[in-house]
Amino acid sequence: MLQQKWVRLVAHCLLIGLLVSFKAWQSPKRYDISTNGAIGDGQTLNTRAIQATIDRCSAAGGGTVVVPKGIFRTGAIFLKPGVNLLIEKEGVLKGSTRPEDYPQVATRWEGTEQPFTAALVNATNLTNVTVEGEGTIDGSGEEWVELARQARLQEGSAAPTGPRVGRPRLICFQSCRKARIANLQLRNQAVWCLHFLYCEQAVAENLTIRAAHNIPSSDGIDVDSSRDIRISGCDIDVNDDCISIKSGKDADGLRVNRPSEDILIEKTRFGYGHGGVAMGSETSGGIRRVEVRNCVAEADNWAPIRFKSQPSRGGVVEDITYRNMQLRNTRQAFEFNMEWRMVPPIAPPASVLPVVRNVKLINITGTVNSAGRIHGLENSPIENVSFTGCVLTAQKGLVVENVRGLDTGGLKLTVAEGEAIVRRAAQ
C-alpha cells in the first residue's frame, strides 16, 4: 500500500513537472529592454540597446521584446523574425528628432517606390508579428515641426545645402502576413502614423491615434496595396485623413499594379481630420471590396466619406460600401473629387482614366454643414452611387457633376439654403 502511494506521488510530481515545462515551452520568452541597457529617462538615445535586444531575441528563437515603464527615446528600430513588441502601461517609445537616426530604406512613399526615410518602428517581410500593449509610441511630431520652422528661419534667402530627407512614419508593416497591432496609444507621428504596405491578413484594433493639428500629412492609418485588412475599435484625431486606402500613384503605381482589396473598417471614431475613410488619392493599382460600418464622425471632420483621385492616376475604385455611419456636425458628408488638388506640376492623364463605380451609402445619418459634392471626370463619370436609408440635415445641398446611374431615392436631405441636390453637366 505504501509503495503504491509513493508510485502515485512520484507520478503526480512528474506530471506537474511536465505541465510546468510545457507551459514554459508555450510561453514566449520576454526580453526587457531596460535590462539590456536601455534607459527610460526621456533623454538617452537607446536605438542600439533596443535593436540589440530585438536581434538577441530573434537569434534565440523569438519571443517578446518589452518596453517597460519609462520614456525610451530611440531612432528607427527593425523587428526581426519571431519577435513581437510589447509596450507596457506607462511605457513610452519616443522618436528621436535627428534625421541621422532614421536610415533610408527601400519602400513606397506617397504612391511611388523609392528610397525613403525608415519609420520609427519597422516590420518588413515578417509573418505572425504583433505590436501591442497599453503603452505609447510617440513620434515627436511637434518637435519635428518646430525644427523645420527654425531651419526655414536660418536658411532665409540662402539655398539649402545637402539633401532633404523625409520625416519618419511612426510604424510601417511592409510585405507582412498576419500582422497585428492593438491597444496602443499612438501619438504625434512626424508624418503618416500606421502604414500597411503590401500586407496580407493584417489587423489594427483598439488603437487611439492623436496628432497635433499643426503636423502636416499626419494620416492616422494608410492601407497601401494591401489585402484582407481589418480595422476595428479605433479612435482617430489627426491633421489629414483619419484612414486612407491607397494603391500607388501615376506611372509607378500603374507599373506595380497592386490593388487594395477586401478591407473592413468598423466601430471607429473619426475626430478632426481631412477625411474619415478616404479612397485615394493614390488609386493607380485599384481599390475594391471595402466596407466601412458602424462608425461615428465628429464635428469638424472635413469629409467622413471621401473619394479623391486625378486623371493621371488611372485605376478602378469599385464595390465600396459605407454603412451605419453617424455624422455629428461634420463639414461635409460626401466628397467625391476626381480632380483633387490639381496643382503644378500636373502629370499627363493616364491612358485609361480613373474609374469610380458601384458605391453604396446605407444608413448615413446626422447633421452636416454641407452635403458635399460628387464630381467625376467628363470622360470618366462616377457610376452607380446609391443611397439607402440616408437622412441628413445640412446648411447646403449636394452638388452632382459628371455622374451616371445616381440613385438618390434613399436620401432624405433637408437643407437651410438653396436646393437639396444641384445637378450639373452630363447625367
N, C-alpha and C positions, 0 to 999 in steps of 0.2 A: 504493500500500500504506500509506504513512504517513498519507495523507488519510483512508483507511478507519479506521485506528486512532484518529485524532482524532475521527472521527464517532462511533465506538463509545464512546470515553471520555466525550465530551460527553453522549451518550445515557444512559450509565451514571450520570453525575453528576446529570442531570436526573431520572432515575428515583429516585435516592436522595433528592434534594430533595423530590420528590413524596411519597415514603413518609414522610419526616420530617414534612412538612406535614400529611399525612393522619393520622399518629399524634398530632401536636399538636392537630389538629382533633378527634380522637376523645377525647383525654384531657380530663377536666373540669378547669377552672381551679380552683386552690387559693387560698383566702383565709385566711391565718393570722391569728387574732385578735390575736396578740401583736405583729404588725407593723402592726396597725390600732388601736393604742392600749390594748389590754387588758394588764393587769399581773397576773402569776400569783404574787402574794405571799401569797395567802390572806386578805388584809385589804381591799384596794382593791375597791370596788364597780364592776364592769365592765359593768353592764347596757347602758349607752348605747353603749359601744365594740363590744360583741358584736352588738347589734341593728343598729348602723350597718354592720358587716361583712356581716351577713346581707342587709340592704337593698341594699348595693352589689353583692353577688354576684348577687342576683336581677335587679337593674336591668341588669346587664351580660350577661344571658342565662343565668345559672345556673352552678353549679359546686359545689365542696365547701368549706364553712367548717370550718376546722381548729382544734381546741383542742390546743395542743402541751403539752409538759412544764410543769408548774406547777399551782398551785391558784388557779383563777379564780372568785372569788365573784361572784354575779350574782343579780338578781331574774328575773322572768319574761321569757323570750325567745320570739319568734314566728317560726317558719320561714316562708319565702315561696316562691312558685313557682320551681321549678328548683334549689332549694337543698337539698343534703344536709349532714348534720352528721357530722364525723369527730372522735372524741376519741382522740388518740394515747396510746400506752403512757406511763404516769406523768403523763398529763394528767387534771385533775380539774375538772369543772364543779360548783361548790359553791353551794348555795342560800343566799341571804340569809335572815335571820330577821326582817326588817322587813315588817310587813303592807303598808305602802305601796308596796313593790316588786312587788306582785302585784295588778294591776287586777282588777276584777270583769268577767267576760265572760259571754256567753250560752252556756250549756252545760246538761248534766244532771248533777245530783248526787244520789246515793242514790235514783235512780229517778224524780226529778222535774225537769222542765225549769225552769230558773231562772237568774238571775244568780248566779254563784259565783266564787270565787277562781280566777284563772288558775293553770295548772300552771307548774312551773319551765321545762319545755320544751313548747311548744305547736305542733302542726301541724294546721291546720284547712283543709278544702276543698282538699287537695293530692293530686296523683297522682304515683306513682313517687317517693316520698320515702323516704330512708334515713337512719337514725341508727345509727351503728356505731363500732367501734374497740375497742382493747384497754384503754382508759382507764376512768374512773369518773364517774358522776353521783351526787352526794351531796346529799341533801335536807336535811341538818342537823336531822333529826328529833328527836334527843335534846336539841338546843338549844331547839327549839320546846316540848318537854315541860317543860324547866326554866323557860322564860319563862312558861308557863302556870301552873306551880306558884308562881312569885314573884308573879304577878298575883293569884292567889287569896289569898295571904297579905296582900298590900297592900290588897285590897278589904275583907277582914274582913267585918264586918256591913253595910258600905255597899253600896248598889246600884251595879252597874257603870254607867259613863257611856259613851255612844256606842255605835254598832252593833258587834256582834261579827262578825268575818269569819272564814271558814273557813281552815284550813291548806291550803297548796298541794299538790296532787298532784305527783308527780315528773315524769311525762311523760303528755301526753294527745294521742292522734291522734283527731281529731274529723272525721267526714264525709270521710275519706280513702279513696282507692283505691290498691291496690298499694303499701302501706306495708311497710317492713321495718325491724326493729330487731334488732341482732345483736352478740354477742361482748362486750358491755359488763359492767362491774361496776356494779350499781345498789344504792345504799346509803342506809339511814336516811331513807326517804321520810317527810315530815311527816304524810302521810295516804296514800291509795292510791298505789301505785308506778307501774304502767303501765296506762293506761286506753284501751282501744279503744272508741270511741263512734261509732255509726252508720258503721262502716267496712266495706269490702269488700276481699277478697283481701289480707289482711294476714298478715305472718309475724313471729314472735318466736322467735329461736333462739340457743342457746348463751349465755344470759344467766345471770349469778349475781346473785341478789337476796337481800339481807340487811337486816333491820331489827331494831334492838334490841327486846327483848321488853317494854319499857315504853312503846312508841309505840302508842297506840290506833289502831285501824282502818288498820293498815299492810298492807293487802292486797298480795299480790305482783302478780298480773295480773287485771284486770277486763275481761271481754269483754261489752259492753253494747249490745244491739240491733245486733249486727254479724253478718256472714255471710262464709263462706269464709275461715276463720281457721285458721292452723296455728301451733302452739306446740311446739317441739322442742328437746331437749337442754338444758333449763334446770335450775337448782339453786336452790331457793327455801326460805328460812327467815325467817318474819315473825311478826307478832303479830296475825294474823287469818287469813282464808282465803288459802292459797297461790295458788289460782286460783279465781275466781268467775265464773260465767256468769249474766248478768242481762238483763232486758228491760223495765224500768220498774216503777213502784210504784203500786198502787191506782188512783185515778181518773185521774191524769195518765198513768200507764203504759197504761191501757186506752184513753185518748184517742189517744195516739201510736200504739199498736198495731203496734210493730215487733219482730219476733222476733230472737233469736239462733239461728243455724242453720248447719249444715254446718261443724262445728268439729272439728279433730283435735288432740289433745294427746298427745305421745308422748315416751318416753325422757327423762323428767323426774324429778328427785328432790324429794320433799317432806319437809323437816325439820320443825321446830316450826311449828305453825300451827293455827288452829281447824278447818281442813278442808284436805284435799288438793286435790281439784277439787269445788267446791260448785255445785249448781244453785240459784240464788236468793240471797237470799230475794225479790229483785225479779223476779217471774215474769209480770207482767201481760201483756206482749206475746208470751209463749210462748217456749219453748226446745225445739229439735228437732234431731235428727240430730247428736248429739255422740258422739265416740268418744275414750276415754281408754285408752291402751295402752302396755304395756312401761314401766311406771313403778314407782318404789320410794317407799314412805312409811316414814320412820324413827321411832324412839322419840319419844313424847310429841306426835306429831301427834294432834289430838283425834279427827278422823273423816275418814280419807282419801277415803271415798265418802260424799258428803253431799248431801241434798236438803232445802231449807227454804223455807217459804212461810207465808202467813197467809190466813185466809178472805177478807180484804179485797182480796187481790191478784188473784184470778182468773188466767186464762192456762192454757195447756196445755203441760206438760213431757212430751215423748214421744220414743221411739226413742233412748234413751240406752244406751250400751254402755261398760262398764269391762272391760278385757281384759288378762290377763297382768300382774297387779299383785302385788308383794311387800310385805307389811306386816310391819315389824320392830318388834314390841313397841309398837304404837300404842295409844292409849287405847281407841278403838273401831275396829271395822271399818266398820260401816254406821250412818249416821244419816239417817233419813227423818223429818222432822217438819213436818207441815203446820200446826202451831200453834206455830211457833217464836217465841220472845221476845214473848209476848203481854203487854206492859206498857202501862199507860195513857200517853197517850190511845190507845184502841184504835179503829181505823176500822171502820165497819159492814161486814158481809160483802158481797162483790160479788154482783151479780145471778146470775152463774154462778160457782160456787166453783172454786178452782184444781183442776186435774186433773194427776195424775202417772200415766203408763201406759207399758207396753212398755219395761221396763228389763232389760237383760241383764248378768249378772255372771258373767264367764267366767275361770276360772283365777285366782281371787283366793286367795292362799296366804300363810300366815305365822302369827305369834303376836301376840295382842292381849290387852288386859286384859278387854274386854267385846266380844262380838259386835255389840252395839248394839241399835238399835230401828228398826222400820219402823212409823211412826204416821201413818195417814191421817185424814181427817175422816169423821165418822159419815155425813154426807150426800154425801161425795165420797171414797170409799175409793181407796187406791192400787191400781192394777190391773196385773196381768200382770208381776210381777217373777220372773225365772227365774235359777236358779243352775246353772252347768255347770262341773264340774271344780274346784270350790272346796274347799280343805282348810285349816281354821283350828283353832288351839288357843287357848282362851280361859279366863279365870277364870270369867266369867259368860256366859250364853247370850244368844240373840236374842229380844227381845220384839216381838211382832207384834200390831198393833191396827188395825182398820178397813182390811183388805187383802183384795182379791179376786184369784183366779187366781194365787196364790203357788205357785211350783214349787220346792221345796227338794230335789228328787231328786238334784241335782248338788252338794249341800252336805254335806260331811263336817265336822262341828263337834264337837270334843272339849272338854268344859268341866270345870273343877275343882269348881264349885259349882252345885247345882240342875240344872234341866232344860236341855237344849241349845236347845230352841225353846219359848217360852212364848207361847201364842196367847190373845188377849183380844178381846172384842167380836165383832161380826158378821163372819164369814169367808165 
